[in-house]
Amino acid sequence: MFILGKLKMILILAVVFGAVGFGAWKYYQYTQEQIGIYRENAAKAELAQQASEAAVKAIQKDLVEVQAQYTRVSDDFKVANSRVDKLESKLSEHELGDLAQAKPKLIERIVDKGTKDVLRCYEILTGSPLTEKEIAVTKKSQANTTCSDVANPNYTGPRP
């Protein structure tokens, strides 16, 4: 019986050690699986961080460009505003009402051409490309006298 008791004890110990070994092996597999998941998540996070940094750099670059464009447009607006002031000054020097009554067709033609020129200046300043005809202007009679420096770059005559 003594041998049977020892055999039982060895068998129980073997089962216990086997169960502990099996549990340790399963725990090892589980932790390795978790490590793999964490590694994948870390790689995804790294890619997301790189994409985020690239987006921030692109936004900063775009911001610099927008600021430069704003400065250019602001300067162009100041020039246009000074032209408007000069035009108002010129118009205030003349009695357009009397002249319009005396020669209505002449005033209508002058006002229509001036309006057309001003509208074209605004189109150009807001991004519309120059036409071949505007680029080729070399005479004052062909030039947009409202903004000849913008509308007629090849025109070298007197500027308003």
C-alpha positions, 0 to 999 in steps of 0.5 A: 500500500505504501507504493500505491500511496507514493504512486498516487502522490507522484501522479497527483504531483504530476497532474498539478505540475502539468496543470501549472505548466499548461497554465504557464504556457497558455499565459505565455501565449496570451501575453505574446498575443497582447504584445503583438496587438500592442506592437500593431497599435504602436505602429498605427499610432506612429503612422497617425502621428507622422500624418498629423505632423505632415498635415500641420506642416502643410497647413503652416506652409499654406498659412504663410502663402495666404498671408503673402497673398493677403499682403499683395491683395491689401497693397493692391487695394490700397493702390485702387483706393488711392485711384478712387480718391484721385478720381473723386478729386478730379470729378469734384473739380468739374461741373459734370451736371452742367456739362451733362446737360450741354453734351449728354452723349459725350458724358454718357460715353465717357462714364460708360468707358470709365465704368467698363475700365473700372470693372475690368480693373476689379476683374484683373485684381481678383484673378482674371487673366489679361487678354492678348489685346490688353497685353499688346496695348502701346497707345494711350487711346487703347489703354485702360487709363483707370489701372493701366499699370495692372491692365496694360503691362506693356503700355509705357505712356503716361500713367494716371 
